[in-house]
Amino acid sequence: MQSDVCDTFRPPPGAIRPRPSRLRGQTTCHAETFRRSVLNPASTNHQPTRALILSAGQGRRLLPFTADRPKCLLELDGRTVLERQIDGLHAAGIQQVFVVTGYGAAQVEAVLQRRYDKRDIETVFNPFFEVADNLASCWMARHAMEGTFIVLNGDTLFDLPVLQRLLEAPPRPITLAIDRKTSYDEDDMKVCLDGDRLTRVGKQLALASVDGESIGMMCFRPQGGALFRDALERAMRTPEALQRWYLSIIDELAGRTGQVFVQSIEGLGWGELDFPEDLEAARGLVRDWDRRAVSAQV
């Protein structure tokens, strides 16, 4: 994205990583995507109707800003992280959203009740949020994994064209949205590929073998959702289950089934919230996205 934030912000390792984005060409992206859907209804077949957002964590690395609220309720230029995610999903035509809560669950529920129709939002409380990683959050919400659905990390910020590009990917069992950059750090969720097929995903991969990084957004078709649910059930019966990320299941499925693919979102805007210094950069990013979205509607 050609913005002042992207030109001047140089994040420390693990901080938010603004992605360069050809936003001048994206001002028609929203309208063009929906124009194609209207003119060609078949293109919307098998599109997701529901999404799962993993928002159970506190975000301790963002202290003191998360001392009295979960990370997903941090405000970015007038809307919380969670509201921005839900608004983006709704704008892409994904109406039913399941939000996994944990830390500050009552606060999250209050925001959702105030902003959204209760028919569109369902919360799922993860009682293990203090001791478990996000594999447990996925398992708690496995009933939501029906049909074609999206899974989104609770700290992934995205401009709408990012989600649209994932939805336009070929209809494969499991599709992981990825980005590429010149170098990777230890906090990146790195990926290895064979063409557009995922072979590995994890933080500890050898840098020489890395082909990109996961942005924390995935699309599951019915076959892939069934594979994921079955693997979740098996994993949760093991002693190490509470210490595992859900992407460790994706890594396992990639190697065992060959049914996990990737969709690059290179050139589009996204970021993650990990550290206090990320917040101001994130506000600059979303302010730019909001301004361009408004301009596209004029």
VOVOVEX-883016 format. One record per residue (C-alpha): residue in one letter; residue number from 1; x, y, z; chain. Coordinates in Angstrom, 2 decimals. Each point is the difference from the previous one (the first is absolute). Layout:
R residu num       X       Y       Z chaine
R      a NUM       X       Y       Z      A
...
//
This chain:
R residu num       X       Y       Z chaine
R      m   1    0.00    0.00    0.00      A
R      q   2    1.44    3.34   -1.02      A
R      s   3   -0.68    1.87    3.22      A
R      d   4    2.05    2.06    2.42      A
R      v   5   -0.31   -2.80    2.58      A
R      c   6    1.51   -2.59   -2.31      A
R      d   7    2.71    2.37   -1.19      A
R      t   8    1.20    1.07    3.43      A
R      f   9   -0.84   -2.73    2.49      A
R      r  10    2.80   -2.51    0.64      A
R      p  11   -1.28   -2.53    2.55      A
R      p  12    2.21   -1.95    2.41      A
R      p  13    0.10   -3.81   -0.34      A
R      g  14   -3.44   -1.43    0.67      A
R      a  15   -1.81    3.32   -0.34      A
R      i  16   -2.74    0.81   -2.47      A
R      r  17    1.23   -0.31   -3.54      A
R      p  18   -1.80    2.37   -2.38      A
R      r  19   -0.19   -1.53   -3.48      A
R      p  20    0.51    2.10   -3.12      A
R      s  21   -3.30    0.15   -1.84      A
R      r  22   -1.02    1.22   -3.45      A
R      l  23   -2.95    1.87    1.42      A
R      r  24   -0.49    2.25   -3.00      A
R      g  25   -1.06   -3.09   -1.92      A
R      q  26   -2.06   -1.27    2.93      A
R      t  27   -2.44    2.88    0.12      A
R      t  28   -2.17   -1.92   -2.48      A
R      c  29    0.77   -3.42    1.44      A
R      h  30   -3.00   -0.11    2.34      A
R      a  31   -2.52    1.02   -2.63      A
R      e  32    1.59   -2.15   -2.69      A
R      t  33   -0.02   -3.12    2.15      A
R      f  34   -3.67    0.38    0.84      A
R      r  35   -0.86    0.97   -3.61      A
R      r  36    1.48   -3.32   -1.16      A
R      s  37   -1.98   -1.84    2.67      A
R      v  38   -3.28    1.58   -1.11      A
R      l  39    0.61   -0.54   -3.71      A
R      n  40    1.25   -3.53    0.55      A
R      p  41   -1.89   -1.56    2.94      A
R      a  42    1.83   -3.30   -0.51      A
R      s  43    3.17    1.74    1.16      A
R      t  44   -1.45    0.25    3.50      A
R      n  45   -0.73   -3.72    0.27      A
R      h  46    1.89   -1.60    2.86      A
R      q  47    0.87    3.41    1.45      A
R      p  48    0.23    0.12    3.80      A
R      t  49   -3.12    0.94    1.90      A
R      r  50    1.63   -0.09    3.44      A
R      a  51    3.26    0.90    1.71      A
R      l  52    1.73   -0.86    3.25      A
R      i  53    2.10    2.65    1.79      A
R      l  54    2.43   -1.19    2.69      A
R      s  55   -0.10    2.80    2.61      A
R      a  56    0.42   -1.75    3.35      A
R      g  57    3.40    1.39    0.96      A
R      q  58    0.91    3.02    2.09      A
R      g  59    2.99    1.07   -2.05      A
R      r  60    2.54    0.25    2.83      A
R      r  61    2.70    1.31   -2.31      A
R      l  62   -2.19    3.09   -0.50      A
R      l  63   -0.07    0.91    3.69      A
R      p  64   -0.82    2.50    1.45      A
R      f  65   -2.61    0.57   -2.74      A
R      t  66   -1.59   -3.40    0.63      A
R      a  67   -0.01    0.24    3.79      A
R      d  68   -3.75    0.72    0.06      A
R      r  69   -1.18   -1.39   -3.33      A
R      p  70    0.89   -2.79   -2.44      A
R      k  71    2.10    0.71   -3.06      A
R      c  72   -3.01   -0.29   -2.29      A
R      l  73   -1.62    3.03    1.68      A
R      l  74    2.88    2.39   -0.57      A
R      e  75   -1.37    2.98   -1.89      A
R      l  76    1.44    0.98   -3.35      A
R      d  77   -1.32    3.32   -1.29      A
R      g  78   -3.54   -0.35    1.32      A
R      r  79   -0.55   -3.75   -0.23      A
R      t  80    1.45   -2.93    1.91      A
R      v  81    2.14   -2.65   -1.67      A
R      l  82   -2.88   -2.47    0.26      A
R      e  83   -2.53    2.43   -1.50      A
R      r  84    2.32    0.66   -2.91      A
R      q  85    0.34   -3.73   -0.62      A
R      i  86   -3.75   -0.62    0.14      A
R      d  87   -0.76    3.02   -2.17      A
R      g  88    2.48   -1.30   -2.58      A
R      l  89   -1.56   -3.47    0.02      A
R      h  90   -3.49    1.47   -0.39      A
R      a  91    1.18    2.23   -2.86      A
R      a  92    1.25   -3.12   -1.79      A
R      g  93   -3.39   -1.69    0.39      A
R      i  94    0.86   -2.22    2.98      A
R      q  95   -2.84    0.69    2.40      A
R      q  96    0.21   -2.67    2.70      A
R      v  97    2.96    0.57    2.33      A
R      f  98    1.04   -2.15    2.96      A
R      v  99    2.30    1.75    2.48      A
R      v 100    2.01   -2.10    2.47      A
R      t 101    0.35    1.97    3.23      A
R      g 102    2.00   -0.47    3.18      A
R      y 103    1.71    2.91    1.74      A
R      g 104   -2.50    2.83    0.42      A
R      a 105   -2.82   -2.09   -1.44      A
R      a 106   -2.74    2.18    1.50      A
R      q 107    1.55    3.12   -1.55      A
R      v 108    0.15   -1.65   -3.40      A
R      e 109   -3.61   -1.14    0.24      A
R      a 110   -1.12    3.51    0.94      A
R      v 111    1.68    1.51   -3.06      A
R      l 112   -1.48   -2.64   -2.29      A
R      q 113   -3.49    0.43    1.43      A
R      r 114    0.19    3.75   -0.45      A
R      r 115    1.26   -0.08   -3.58      A
R      y 116   -1.47   -3.05   -1.72      A
R      d 117   -3.17   -1.97   -0.56      A
R      k 118    0.08   -2.96    2.38      A
R      r 119   -1.03   -2.26   -2.88      A
R      d 120    3.32    0.73   -1.72      A
R      i 121    2.38   -0.47    2.94      A
R      e 122    0.55   -2.93    2.35      A
R      t 123    2.57   -0.02    2.78      A
R      v 124    1.73   -3.16    1.21      A
R      f 125    1.75    0.20    3.36      A
R      n 126    3.34   -1.79    0.34      A
R      p 127    0.46   -0.77    3.73      A
R      f 128    3.60   -1.08   -0.65      A
R      f 129    1.16    3.40   -1.29      A
R      e 130    2.43    0.53    2.91      A
R      v 131    1.83   -3.29   -0.50      A
R      a 132   -0.56   -0.97   -3.64      A
R      d 133    1.04    1.18   -3.43      A
R      n 134   -2.40    0.50   -2.89      A
R      l 135   -0.37   -3.68   -0.87      A
R      a 136   -2.40   -0.22    2.94      A
R      s 137   -1.94    3.01   -1.31      A
R      c 138   -0.52   -1.77   -3.32      A
R      w 139   -1.13   -3.14    1.77      A
R      m 140   -2.51    1.92    2.11      A
R      a 141   -1.54    1.42   -3.19      A
R      r 142    0.13   -3.15   -2.14      A
R      h 143   -3.81    0.04   -0.35      A
R      a 144    0.40    3.14   -2.12      A
R      m 145    2.21   -1.78   -2.53      A
R      e 146   -2.69   -0.95   -2.48      A
R      g 147   -0.15    0.56   -3.73      A
R      t 148    2.50    2.55   -1.27      A
R      f 149    1.41    2.27    2.69      A
R      i 150    2.79    2.43    0.90      A
R      v 151    2.28   -0.22    3.04      A
R      l 152    1.59    3.29    1.04      A
R      n 153    2.53    0.77    2.71      A
R      g 154   -1.29    2.56    2.49      A
R      d 155    2.95    2.35   -0.59      A
R      t 156    0.08    0.00   -3.81      A
R      l 157   -0.91    3.37   -1.49      A
R      f 158   -0.86   -0.02   -3.69      A
R      d 159   -1.14    2.28   -2.76      A
R      l 160   -3.08   -1.40   -1.75      A
R      p 161    1.83   -0.95   -3.24      A
R      v 162    2.06   -2.49    2.04      A
R      l 163   -3.10   -2.01    0.88      A
R      q 164   -1.39    0.39   -3.50      A
R      r 165    3.15   -1.46   -1.52      A
R      l 166   -0.20   -3.01    2.31      A
R      l 167   -3.65   -0.52   -0.98      A
R      e 168    0.96    0.12   -3.68      A
R      a 169    2.54   -2.82    0.43      A
R      p 170   -0.72   -3.35   -1.72      A
R      p 171   -2.46   -2.07    2.11      A
R      r 172    2.41   -2.37    1.74      A
R      p 173   -0.52   -1.88    3.29      A
R      i 174    2.13    2.38    2.08      A
R      t 175    1.52    3.31   -1.13      A
R      l 176    2.41    2.03    2.12      A
R      a 177    0.49    3.70   -0.79      A
R      i 178    3.70    0.84   -0.15      A
R      d 179    2.26    2.96   -0.65      A
R      r 180    3.63    0.20   -1.05      A
R      k 181    2.83    2.32    0.99      A
R      t 182    3.76    0.19   -0.28      A
R      s 183    0.80   -1.43    3.46      A
R      y 184   -1.75   -1.71    2.90      A
R      d 185    0.42    0.09    3.77      A
R      e 186   -0.58   -2.52    2.76      A
R      d 187   -3.52    1.28    0.71      A
R      d 188   -1.23   -0.49   -3.58      A
R      m 189   -2.25   -2.99   -0.70      A
R      k 190    2.06   -1.17   -2.93      A
R      v 191   -1.04   -2.28   -2.87      A
R      c 192    1.70   -2.36   -2.44      A
R      l 193   -1.61   -0.70   -3.36      A
R      d 194    0.03   -2.37   -2.94      A
R      g 195   -1.50    2.25   -2.63      A
R      d 196   -3.23    1.21    1.60      A
R      r 197   -0.26   -3.06    2.25      A
R      l 198    0.98    0.47    3.66      A
R      t 199    2.60   -2.46    1.29      A
R      r 200    0.84    1.56    3.40      A
R      v 201   -1.18    2.82    2.25      A
R      g 202    1.58    1.01    3.30      A
R      k 203    2.25    2.48    1.78      A
R      q 204    3.05   -2.26    0.23      A
R      l 205    0.50   -0.82   -3.69      A
R      a 206    3.50    0.32   -1.47      A
R      l 207    0.24    3.46   -1.56      A
R      a 208    1.62   -1.38   -3.14      A
R      s 209   -3.16   -1.97   -0.74      A
R      v 210   -2.55    2.76    0.70      A
R      d 211   -2.23    1.21   -2.84      A
R      g 212   -2.29    2.41    1.85      A
R      e 213   -2.01    0.55    3.17      A
R      s 214   -3.55   -0.68    1.13      A
R      i 215   -2.06    3.13    0.66      A
R      g 216   -2.43   -1.78    2.35      A
R      m 217   -2.92   -0.46   -2.42      A
R      m 218   -1.20   -3.27   -1.55      A
R      c 219   -2.87   -1.33   -2.08      A
R      f 220   -1.36   -3.52    0.50      A
R      r 221   -2.23   -1.76   -2.53      A
R      p 222   -2.19   -2.88    1.27      A
R      q 223    2.65   -2.71   -0.59      A
R      g 224    2.71    2.08    1.67      A
R      g 225   -2.25    0.87    2.92      A
R      a 226   -0.67   -3.70    0.61      A
R      l 227    3.73   -0.74   -0.07      A
R      f 228    0.66    2.83    2.44      A
R      r 229   -2.74   -1.01    2.45      A
R      d 230    1.17   -3.61    0.04      A
R      a 231    3.60    1.08    0.63      A
R      l 232   -1.16    2.36    2.78      A
R      e 233   -1.82   -2.83    1.75      A
R      r 234    3.09   -2.22   -0.11      A
R      a 235    2.33    2.78    1.11      A
R      m 236   -2.13    0.99    3.00      A
R      r 237    0.36   -3.52    1.40      A
R      t 238    3.78    0.40    0.30      A
R      p 239    1.85    1.35    3.08      A
R      e 240    1.57    2.89   -1.93      A
R      a 241   -3.28    1.25   -1.51      A
R      l 242   -0.30    3.13    2.15      A
R      q 243    3.43    1.22   -1.08      A
R      r 244   -0.62   -0.32   -3.74      A
R      w 245   -0.94    2.56   -2.63      A
R      y 246   -2.72   -0.95   -2.45      A
R      l 247    2.48    0.53   -2.83      A
R      s 248    1.91   -3.03    1.31      A
R      i 249   -3.05   -1.96   -1.16      A
R      i 250    0.20    1.67   -3.41      A
R      d 251    3.70   -0.92   -0.15      A
R      e 252   -0.92   -3.61    0.77      A
R      l 253   -2.77   -0.07   -2.62      A
R      a 254    2.25    1.55   -2.62      A
R      g 255    2.53   -2.79    0.40      A
R      r 256   -2.49   -2.85    0.39      A
R      t 257   -2.69    0.87   -2.55      A
R      g 258    1.47    2.46   -2.48      A
R      q 259   -3.34    1.84    0.10      A
R      v 260    1.21    3.36    1.30      A
R      f 261    0.70    2.78   -2.49      A
R      v 262    0.89    3.68    0.17      A
R      q 263   -1.24    3.25   -1.47      A
R      s 264    2.46    2.89   -0.14      A
R      i 265   -1.31    3.43    1.01      A
R      e 266    3.24    1.76   -0.96      A
R      g 267   -0.42    3.71   -0.55      A
R      l 268   -3.07    0.34    2.23      A
R      g 269   -0.28    1.54    3.45      A
R      w 270    0.04   -1.98    3.23      A
R      g 271    1.76   -0.11    3.36      A
R      e 272    0.15   -1.57    3.46      A
R      l 273   -0.24    1.51    3.47      A
R      d 274    2.66   -1.42    2.29      A
R      f 275    1.76    2.82    1.88      A
R      p 276   -0.91    3.47    1.37      A
R      e 277    1.99    1.73   -2.74      A
R      d 278   -2.24   -1.67   -2.58      A
R      l 279   -3.07    1.98    1.01      A
R      e 280    0.78    3.36   -1.55      A
R      a 281    1.20   -1.62   -3.23      A
R      a 282   -3.18   -2.06   -0.10      A
R      r 283   -2.13    3.12    0.44      A
R      g 284    1.78    1.57   -2.94      A
R      l 285   -0.66   -3.05   -2.14      A
R      v 286   -3.72   -0.24    0.73      A
R      r 287   -0.43    3.75   -0.39      A
R      d 288    1.43   -0.28   -3.49      A
R      w 289   -2.19   -3.01   -0.83      A
R      d 290   -3.11    1.80    1.27      A
R      r 291    0.80    3.11   -2.00      A
R      r 292    0.49   -1.94   -3.21      A
R      a 293   -3.14   -2.07    0.56      A
R      v 294   -2.04    3.18    0.40      A
R      s 295    1.57    1.48   -3.14      A
R      a 296   -0.91   -3.14   -1.95      A
R      q 297   -3.67    0.45    0.88      A
R      v 298   -0.19    3.61   -1.19      A
//
